[in-house]
């Protein structure tokens, strides 16, 4: 096996382990990183940051993996997260390849958009479609603050992903 292939596999393995660690922290019972009943969603933040660095194909694959993990703990578990995260990871990679630069400001912007999109679609498909009363209160009280709280972790996750990318650079 060539050295570059080994480095690429090691990098992708590290990213998979980081996604698993984020999944464990996010789904831990007992309110890990809970602030006034609002929890951080690390899997979506990792999906966006990995899409920024790994581009569209790997971003989609990591998004599918992260979304599938979230679907395991979701009450419905119907693949919503896997499909949405796959699309978000691919879209972030495509945007970086075509019209945006990969920096922390872009990471904040794309994370904010991704979290807002996730929250909006989740409310429409799983709260409003189910006929849950006070959907607006849930949106304002829980979902929107969770999205904002999650976006606040963007620098930590972005710098972690960038450090792994810098340590595992492929030589040409």
C-alpha positions in Angstrom: 0.0 0.0 0.0 1.4 3.4 -0.9 2.3 5.8 1.8 -0.2 8.4 0.7 -3.1 5.9 0.8 -2.0 5.0 4.4 -2.1 8.6 5.4 -5.5 9.1 3.8 -6.9 6.1 5.5 -5.4 7.2 8.9 -7.0 10.6 8.5 -10.4 9.3 7.6 -10.1 6.8 10.5 -9.3 9.7 12.9 -12.3 11.6 11.6 -14.6 8.6 12.1 -13.4 8.2 15.7 -14.0 12.0 16.3 -17.5 11.6 15.0 -18.0 8.6 17.3 -16.7 10.6 20.2 -19.0 13.5 19.3 -21.9 11.1 19.1 -21.1 9.7 22.6 -20.9 13.2 24.1 -24.0 14.4 22.3 -26.1 11.4 23.3 -24.8 10.9 26.8 -27.5 10.6 29.5 -27.2 13.1 32.2 -27.0 16.4 30.3 -23.4 16.4 29.1 -22.8 20.0 27.9 -26.4 21.0 28.7 -27.1 24.7 29.4 -30.5 25.5 30.8 -32.0 22.5 29.1 -30.4 23.2 25.8 -28.0 20.7 24.3 -25.3 21.0 21.8 -25.5 19.1 18.5 -21.9 18.2 17.7 -22.6 15.8 14.9 -24.0 18.5 12.6 -21.1 20.8 13.4 -18.6 18.1 12.6 -20.4 17.3 9.3 -20.1 20.9 8.2 -16.4 21.2 9.2 -15.5 17.9 7.6 -17.3 19.0 4.4 -15.2 22.2 4.4 -11.9 20.3 4.5 -12.7 16.9 2.8 -14.8 18.4 0.0 -18.0 17.0 -1.4 -17.6 13.2 -1.7 -16.0 12.6 1.7 -18.2 15.3 3.2 -21.2 13.5 2.1 -19.9 10.1 3.4 -19.1 11.6 6.8 -22.4 13.3 6.9 -24.2 10.1 6.1 -22.2 8.4 8.9 -22.9 11.1 11.4 -26.6 11.3 10.5 -27.0 7.5 10.7 -25.6 7.7 14.2 -28.1 10.4 15.1 -30.9 8.3 13.6 -29.9 5.5 16.0 -30.8 7.7 19.0 -33.7 9.5 17.3 -37.2 8.4 18.3 -38.3 8.0 14.7 -35.0 6.7 13.3 -36.3 7.0 9.7 -33.1 8.2 8.0 -34.0 11.9 8.1 -30.7 12.9 9.7 -28.6 10.6 7.5 -30.0 12.1 4.3 -30.0 15.7 5.5 -26.4 15.5 6.9 -25.2 13.8 3.7 -26.7 16.7 1.7 -25.2 19.3 4.0 -21.7 17.7 3.9 -21.8 17.5 0.1 -23.1 21.1 -0.2 -20.4 22.5 2.1 -17.7 20.7 0.0 -19.2 22.0 -3.2 -19.4 25.6 -1.9 -15.8 25.5 -0.8 -14.7 24.1 -4.2 -16.6 26.7 -6.2 -17.3 30.0 -4.6 -16.1 30.2 -0.9 -12.8 30.1 0.9 -12.2 27.7 3.8 -11.8 29.8 6.9 -13.3 30.2 10.3 -15.8 32.9 9.2 -17.1 30.6 6.4 -17.3 27.8 9.0 -19.5 29.9 11.2 -21.7 31.0 8.3 -22.2 27.5 7.0 -22.7 26.1 10.4 -25.3 28.7 11.2 -27.2 28.0 7.9 -26.9 24.2 8.4 -28.3 24.4 11.9 -31.1 26.7 11.0 -32.0 24.5 8.0 -31.9 21.4 10.3 -34.1 23.0 12.9 -36.6 24.3 10.4 -37.0 21.0 8.6 -37.2 19.1 11.8 -40.0 21.4 13.1 -41.9 21.0 9.8 -41.5 17.3 9.4 -41.7 16.0 12.9 -43.5 18.7 15.0 -46.0 20.4 12.7 -46.7 17.3 10.6 -47.5 15.3 13.8 -49.9 18.0 15.0 -47.9 18.8 18.2 -49.4 21.8 20.0 -47.2 24.8 20.7 -44.7 24.1 17.9 -43.6 27.8 17.9 -42.8 27.6 21.6 -40.7 24.5 21.1 -38.9 26.2 18.2 -38.1 29.3 20.3 -37.5 27.6 23.6 -35.5 24.5 22.6 -34.6 24.1 19.0 -33.3 27.6 18.1 -31.2 27.9 21.3 -29.8 24.5 20.7 -28.8 25.5 17.2 -27.1 28.7 18.5 -25.4 26.8 21.3 -24.1 24.3 18.8 -22.7 26.9 16.5 -20.7 28.4 19.4 -18.6 25.2 19.3 -17.6 25.8 15.7 -14.1 27.2 16.4 -13.2 24.2 18.6 -14.3 21.7 16.0 -13.0 23.6 13.1 -9.5 24.0 14.6 -9.5 20.3 15.6 -10.4 19.2 12.0 -7.8 21.6 10.6 -5.1 20.3 13.0 -5.8 16.7 11.8 -5.7 17.8 8.2 -2.4 19.6 8.7 -0.8 16.6 10.5 -1.9 14.3 7.8 -1.0 16.3 4.7 -0.5 14.3 1.5 2.9 14.9 -0.1 2.9 15.4 -3.9 
